[in-house]
Amino acid sequence: MNNLMTTLYVKGMVVGAANPFTGIKSFLNKLFTDVATTATIIFGIGFLFCALMAWRGSEENVPRFQKGMVWTGGAAAVAALAKVIVSWVQGGVA
């Protein structure tokens, strides 16, 4: 029993040692291929939060949230149009 467990453990270590970063690489590839969608959603939620707080917040904080709406709205637009902006810049800004 001990020999079987040791053998399985050693086999797992040998297989894992061959390429230990495969799992990390696949996670990062999935994360960065979907960054534009994730950023658009996060900035959209931020815009909705700022809009809610500008509507229902106290009078002294309303200008801050209105400014936040401008920034998060702009960031959401840039995130949504990121692929178009990158292809436009790579093609040469005319």
C-alpha positions as CSV (number, residue, x, y, z in Angstrom):
1,M,0.0,0.0,0.0
2,N,2.7,2.4,0.9
3,N,4.7,1.6,-2.2
4,L,1.5,2.2,-4.4
5,M,0.9,5.6,-2.8
6,T,4.5,6.6,-3.2
7,T,4.5,5.5,-6.8
8,L,1.4,7.5,-7.6
9,Y,2.7,10.5,-5.8
10,V,6.0,10.3,-7.6
11,K,4.2,9.9,-11.0
12,G,2.1,12.9,-10.2
13,M,5.2,15.0,-9.4
14,V,6.9,13.9,-12.6
15,V,3.9,14.8,-14.7
16,G,3.5,18.1,-12.9
17,A,7.2,18.9,-13.1
18,A,7.2,18.5,-16.9
19,N,5.1,21.6,-17.3
20,P,3.9,23.1,-14.0
21,F,2.6,26.4,-15.5
22,T,0.0,24.9,-17.9
23,G,-2.9,25.6,-15.6
24,I,-1.7,29.2,-14.9
25,K,-1.2,29.8,-18.5
26,S,-4.6,28.7,-19.5
27,F,-6.2,30.8,-16.7
28,L,-4.4,33.9,-17.9
29,N,-5.2,33.3,-21.5
30,K,-8.9,33.0,-20.6
31,L,-8.7,36.0,-18.5
32,F,-7.0,38.3,-21.0
33,T,-9.0,37.1,-24.0
34,D,-12.2,38.2,-22.2
35,V,-10.8,41.4,-20.6
36,A,-12.7,43.8,-22.9
37,T,-16.1,42.2,-22.0
38,T,-15.2,42.1,-18.3
39,A,-14.1,45.7,-18.3
40,T,-17.2,46.8,-20.1
41,I,-19.4,45.1,-17.5
42,I,-17.5,46.5,-14.6
43,F,-17.5,50.0,-15.9
44,G,-21.2,49.7,-16.7
45,I,-22.0,48.7,-13.2
46,G,-19.9,51.6,-12.0
47,F,-21.8,54.0,-14.2
48,L,-25.1,52.6,-12.8
49,F,-23.9,53.0,-9.2
50,C,-22.8,56.6,-9.9
51,A,-26.1,57.4,-11.5
52,L,-28.0,55.9,-8.5
53,M,-25.9,57.8,-6.0
54,A,-26.2,61.1,-8.0
55,W,-30.0,60.6,-8.0
56,R,-30.4,59.4,-4.4
57,G,-27.3,60.8,-2.7
58,S,-26.8,63.8,-0.5
59,E,-26.5,67.2,-2.2
60,E,-22.9,67.6,-1.2
61,N,-21.8,64.3,-3.0
62,V,-23.9,64.7,-6.2
63,P,-21.1,66.6,-8.1
64,R,-18.6,63.8,-7.3
65,F,-20.9,61.1,-8.6
66,Q,-21.8,63.1,-11.7
67,K,-18.0,63.4,-12.4
68,G,-17.8,59.6,-11.8
69,M,-20.5,59.1,-14.3
70,V,-18.5,60.9,-16.9
71,W,-15.4,58.9,-16.2
72,T,-17.1,55.5,-16.0
73,G,-19.2,56.2,-19.1
74,G,-16.0,57.1,-21.0
75,A,-14.2,54.1,-19.7
76,A,-17.1,51.8,-20.7
77,A,-17.1,53.3,-24.2
78,V,-13.4,52.8,-24.6
79,A,-13.6,49.2,-23.3
80,A,-16.5,48.4,-25.6
81,L,-14.7,49.9,-28.6
82,A,-11.2,48.6,-27.7
83,K,-10.9,46.3,-30.7
84,V,-12.0,49.0,-33.1
85,I,-9.6,51.5,-31.5
86,V,-6.6,49.1,-31.6
87,S,-7.2,48.2,-35.3
88,W,-7.6,51.9,-36.2
89,V,-4.3,52.7,-34.5
90,Q,-2.5,49.7,-36.0
91,G,-3.7,50.6,-39.4
92,G,-2.3,54.1,-39.2
93,V,-4.2,57.0,-37.8
94,A,-5.4,59.0,-40.8
